[in-house]
Amino acid sequence: MDEQLSLYLNKKLKAVYFFLLKMGAIKEDAEDIVQETAFQFVQYLDTLQEEYVDAWLYRVAINKYYDSLRKVFRVTYSRNTRFE
């Protein structure tokens, strides 16, 4: 990855991180989600259209955040459910 793309990605991922915090993610979860989003970005770099990169980064991060919430809800719900 060239220097210009790396600087651009770091700037956008920082914005995504703060957006996740505003949505209610805790610091550690936001960091994990940003790291996973960056990894997925590198995997799909060749297929992404340049004008949609910002939207793509946010959408992937938001989906990962929602997935983490669903996972926490499932675990919490299953632990608190009583079978009679």
CORHU-V96611 format. One record per residue. N is the residue number from 1. RES is the residue in one letter. SS is DSSP state (alpha for helix, beta for strand, coil for the rest). PHI is phi as a letter, one per 30 degrees, with the letter a starting at -180 (999 if undefined). PSI is psi in whole degrees, 0 to 359 (none if undefined). Layout:
n,res,ss,phi,psi
N,RES,SS,PHI,PSI
N,RES,SS,PHI,PSI
This chain:
n,res,ss,phi,psi
1,M,coil,999,133
2,D,coil,d,167
3,E,alpha,d,317
4,Q,alpha,d,316
5,L,alpha,d,321
6,S,alpha,d,317
7,L,alpha,d,317
8,Y,alpha,d,313
9,L,alpha,d,317
10,N,alpha,d,318
11,K,alpha,d,314
12,K,alpha,d,322
13,L,alpha,d,329
14,K,alpha,d,319
15,A,alpha,d,319
16,V,alpha,d,320
17,Y,alpha,e,311
18,F,alpha,d,328
19,F,alpha,d,317
20,L,alpha,d,321
21,L,alpha,d,321
22,K,alpha,d,329
23,M,alpha,d,345
24,G,coil,j,3
25,A,coil,d,145
26,I,coil,d,161
27,K,alpha,e,312
28,E,alpha,d,319
29,D,alpha,d,318
30,A,alpha,d,319
31,E,alpha,d,316
32,D,alpha,d,317
33,I,alpha,d,319
34,V,alpha,d,319
35,Q,alpha,d,316
36,E,alpha,d,322
37,T,alpha,d,318
38,A,alpha,d,318
39,F,alpha,d,316
40,Q,alpha,d,325
41,F,alpha,d,315
42,V,alpha,d,322
43,Q,alpha,d,322
44,Y,coil,c,13
45,L,coil,e,319
46,D,coil,d,337
47,T,coil,c,349
48,L,coil,d,141
49,Q,coil,d,136
50,E,alpha,e,321
51,E,alpha,d,347
52,Y,alpha,c,8
53,V,alpha,d,314
54,D,alpha,e,309
55,A,alpha,d,321
56,W,alpha,d,314
57,L,alpha,d,313
58,Y,alpha,d,316
59,R,alpha,d,317
60,V,alpha,d,315
61,A,alpha,d,316
62,I,alpha,d,316
63,N,alpha,d,319
64,K,alpha,d,323
65,Y,alpha,d,314
66,Y,alpha,d,320
67,D,alpha,d,318
68,S,alpha,d,323
69,L,alpha,d,317
70,R,alpha,d,320
71,K,alpha,d,315
72,V,alpha,d,317
73,F,alpha,d,317
74,R,alpha,d,315
75,V,alpha,d,314
76,T,alpha,d,315
77,Y,alpha,d,317
78,S,alpha,d,330
79,R,alpha,d,332
80,N,alpha,c,355
81,T,coil,d,131
82,R,coil,c,134
83,F,coil,c,124
84,E,coil,c,none
